[in-house]
Every structure is written in C-alpha cells, then in structure tokens.
Amino acid sequence: MQAIIDSPITIGDNNIVSVIHNEKDNIDWEELKEECLFAIQHLPSDVRERQVAEELFVDSVNKDSHKLRNTFKKYAAELSSKLFSGVAGAVLTELIKSFVIK
C-alpha cells in the first residue's frame, strides 16, 4: 500500500484524527500602528474620526484582530468619511475594506 501524503483520507480502524486550523490574520501590525499615528496627528482633535483613529491605534498596539474587526464595523461611517479617507494610508484603507465587507 502506498503512503497517502497530505490527504484528508484516513484508512484504518478507530483512528483519531485531529485537525488544527491556525488562522493567521495577515495584518502588518507595525504598519497599521504607523498609519493610525499618522491619522491621529493629521486629524483635528475635536472630530469623531480622530477618536476612532485613537481606538484603532490601541487595537493595533494590542494586536487584537477581533477587537479591530469590531472597531471597524462599529465606526464604519466615520471610517468612510472624506475626512478620514484623506489621511488614511493604503494598509489602513485595505483593512477597512476587508473587515467592513465581511
């Protein structure tokens, strides 16, 4: 019998099969932090978009993708404003698109 490599098929009697799925978030946390800082520095202190950028910065420092996703969804309106999109970098813009659309 030939060996079956990388196959989802298991032949045998009373086999125990464990499948471990490690979902990698593929987020460049350092770049995200830098872009959030840039946004914070360039947004007026009295606008809601700046508060959102500050919250995103905290999420990026903590590398919390679940919280980051919730923040994107919670503040979709602020993140899609012309004011915010004017200062958001490419990484931040792509993350917003990917998290809000999901």
Secondary structure, DSSP 8 states (H G I E B T S, - for coil): -----S-S---SSS--------------HHHHHHHHHHHHHHS-TTSHHHHHHHHHHHHHHHT-HHHHHHHHHHTHHHHTSHHHHHH--HHHHHHHHHHHH-
